[in-house]
Amino acid sequence: MNNFLENLRCYFKDSSQERILEDWAKTEEFDQVGILMEDFLNIIKEYQPSVIKTNENITNSYSPKFSLGFLLN
């Protein structure tokens, strides 16, 4: 079974430009849903923390409440 990327590559390789444009036109109704990706990326760029503060009093560093370290075991 192919993964999504491989399926997408096959689609573009095997489909005519007319077919691709027809399929693209079918997605037009979704163009006005939500915000543009460029706007979204600009918004999240503003909220990225420059410094992550840690609480030195945390004794259970493997708790998912405080750390992703529990995924590494």
C-alpha positions, -999 to +999 in steps of 0.1 A: +000+000+000+014+034-010+016+063+013+000+097+006+031+112-010+036+083-033-001+084-043+002+121-050+033+116-071+015+089-092-015+112-096+005+140-110+026+117-132-004+097-146-030+125-149-033+150-178-031+187-170-067+190-180-077+164-155-057+180-127-073+214-135-107+199-135-101+182-101-086+215-087-118+234-099-139+210-078-122+223-046-131+259-053-159+258-027-133+253+000-112+283-009-131+306+015-130+283+045-109+296+073-079+318+069-051+316+043-021+294+051+002+324+049-019+343+074-020+313+097+018+309+096+023+346+104+000+343+134+017+313+149+051+328+143+041+356+168+032+331+195+063+309+194+080+312+228+115+324+225+124+309+259+107+279+275+106+283+312+108+252+334+097+247+369+125+234+390+101+220+416+088+193+392+098+160+406+081+137+381+097+148+348+081+118+330+046+129+336+028+139+304+015+169+324+050+184+325+072+168+298+072+148+266+099+126+282+074+099+289+073+092+251+110+085+250+110+055+274 
